[in-house]
């Protein structure tokens, strides 16, 4: 028992120290960051927007796309994946006014999902680069330009990734906590990994990729629910880098109900379980910089949640007076340290993003006890979903995130 608890304690400290180091590195990178320099030649870019029943959001999305500033050739393709609502009509209206906006109906096919749609988009275009935006995204006018400049100036870059911000942040408690989470894990930690290991992770949107590189690695995996994470691992294993550009902003809508949030995140975690299984079968995922990336996925999507469960167990055992071994320091300290590190990351993100307010600080102080605990449920649901699909030998169906009306525009 003592050996087991000793192992858990060591694992706890490794996890806490890793997250602390990455957070500090992320702060350092953000504070020192300078926009990539202008370039002489701006290569051609195809902007791909996978769309399925997006009439609620697609108009504002296309208005933002029309405002993009780019000196090179830019074509915007809305890839309509069998929409049954008014998506096609809205996009075709924009296509009649803006010559660089194109409506593309995607032929039916299996398996369903974003990966198949993006592969089709690649097959009908021939630009030097392509950039992906989700159908609810509103990038800032210079977002694409900064990504291209980074991809063209950073050695061995497969593309570049930007920052995804929450445009409906003030809708309710859930959207505010999602926004705070994104500030840490989607940006601050992303910047820290780049500063420490020259590792960037595709975020599914606001991400630029070089066509020749994607063709080299075989395009998107159509069975991957977390297609961005899966492609990141293959690109890193192939020796490419993805520079992180924190000043390239896009604004997207996040789930406004708990049901929509759980559905979205269960898909994300299930997709990462697929990636973990795939990585165990391909040992190129466990060498060089790819080892750090695979380990980070293991930490974030599995070990962090398991440590959450164990820290709660230690807390409950201590409070109820159960006699458990003391190893160097009270085990209850691990629970406090988990809370301190988690909260410190969120507070650091507030400071770096310059949105410190009493309201945000209060949310940060309670997020560990509320928002973070949802990931215990998400892990159980994703493991159950993934295991059941394996037993039935069926592919897990991809589903899009629910859209909401009345959100706050950027």
Buried (B, 14 or more C-beta within 10 A) or exposed (E): EEEEBEEBBEBBEEBBEBBBEBBBBBBBBBEEBEBBEEBEEBBBBBBBBBBBBBBBBBBBBBEBBBEBEBEBEBBBBBBBBBBEEBBBEBBBBBBEEEEBBBBBEBEEBEBBBBBBBBBBBBEEBEBBBBBBBBBBBBBBEBBBBBBBBBBBBBEEBBBBBBBBBBBBBEBEEBBBBBBBBBBBBBBBBBBBBBBBBBBBBBBBBBBBBBBEBBEBBEBBBBBBBBBBBBBBBBBBBBEBBBBBBBBBBBBBBBBBBEEBBBBBBBBBBBBBBBBBEBBEEEEBBBEEBBBBBBBBBBBBBBBBBBBBEBBBBBBEBBEEEEEBEEEEEEBBBBBEBBBBBBBBBBBBBBEBBEEBEEEBEEBBEEBBEEBBBBBBEBBEBBBEBBEEBEEEEEBBEBBBBBBBEEBEEB
